Amino acid sequence: MMKEIDRYTYYCYSYKPLLSMGIRLDDSQKLNLINAFTEWYGNTDQDTDVYGFEAHLVTRMILSNHVVINPQYLMFSEVLDELCKDYLPEESADAYKQLVIENNQG
């Protein structure tokens, strides 16, 4: 398991960096994660121009074996359990969930 934290600090994320955790993913897991995030973002009541840039960044993260920890345009608490149970490797899910909880308080 990779436990590397990456920070995206450009554009609208300079004040609150978009964090991601390094997780070793195979191609099938990457595709499933991208499809899940696409659906989750699409199910929000926001226009695409609101969340589109972040969704693009999340896809790029997944392709480079990182999973976002603190998305700003997604009600992450609503999908976190499903993400950990159905999409992440079992050996990474608990550490990932703990990082999400720690970085989304307050």
N, C-alpha and C positions, 0 to 999 in steps of 0.2 A: 504494500500500500504506500502510495506517495502522500505525504502530508505537507505539501508545499503550498503556501498562501501567496497569491499574486494580487497586485493592486492595479486597477485601471484608474488613473487620476487625470484624465484629459477631459476637455469640454465641460459638459454639465456635471461631471463626476470629480471635479477638482476640489469641491468643498466636502464631498462625502464619497470617497473612492468606492468603486465597484470591486468587491473582493471575490476571489475564486480559490477553490482548493484543488490541488493537483490530484487526480484520481486516474489510475491506469484503466482505460476503456478500450474494448475491441471495437471494430467497425460497426458491428450490429448494435452494440450498446450506444454508440455515438448517434447512430441513425434514430434509434428509439427515443433517446433523450431529446434530440432536436425536434422530432415529431411531437413529443409531449410538451415541450416548452412552447412550440408553435400553437398547439391547441390551447394551452393555459393562457397565453397572452391573448389569443383570439377570443377567448371567452370572457375577457374583461369588457367593461362598458366604455372603454377608451377608444379614441380614433387611432388608427395605425400610426399616424405621425407623432403621437404621444409616446408610444412604447416601441416603435419600430427600430430606433437606433439601439436601444438596450437589447431588444430581441436579436438584432444582428450581432452585437457584442457577445451575447450568451452563446450563440451558435459558433462564433469564432473560438470562444473559450473551450467549448465541448470538442471541437475539432483538434484542439491542442492539448487534450486530456486535462481540462480544468472544468469544474462545475461551479457556477455562481453561488455565492453565499448570501448576498444581501441585495437582491434585485429591488429596485425602487418603484417599478411600475407593474408589480405583480403582487397579489395578496399571497405571499409565500406560505404563510401559516396554513392556508387552505389546501396546499398541494404537497407540503413537506413530507408527510407520512407516506403518501403514494410514491413520491420521488424516491425516498429511501428504500421502501419495500419492493417496488416494482422495477426500478431503473438503475440503481447503483449496485456495484459489486458488494456482496454481503460483508466482506472484510473491511470495506470502507464506510459503510452506511452509518454506523454509530459515531465514528469520529467526525464525519461530515455533519450529522445532525447536531452534535455538540457545538461545533463551530458556528453553525447557523444560529443556534440559540444564543450563544455568547455574543455574536455580532449583530443581533437584531433586538437587543434589549434597549428600552428607553426611548 
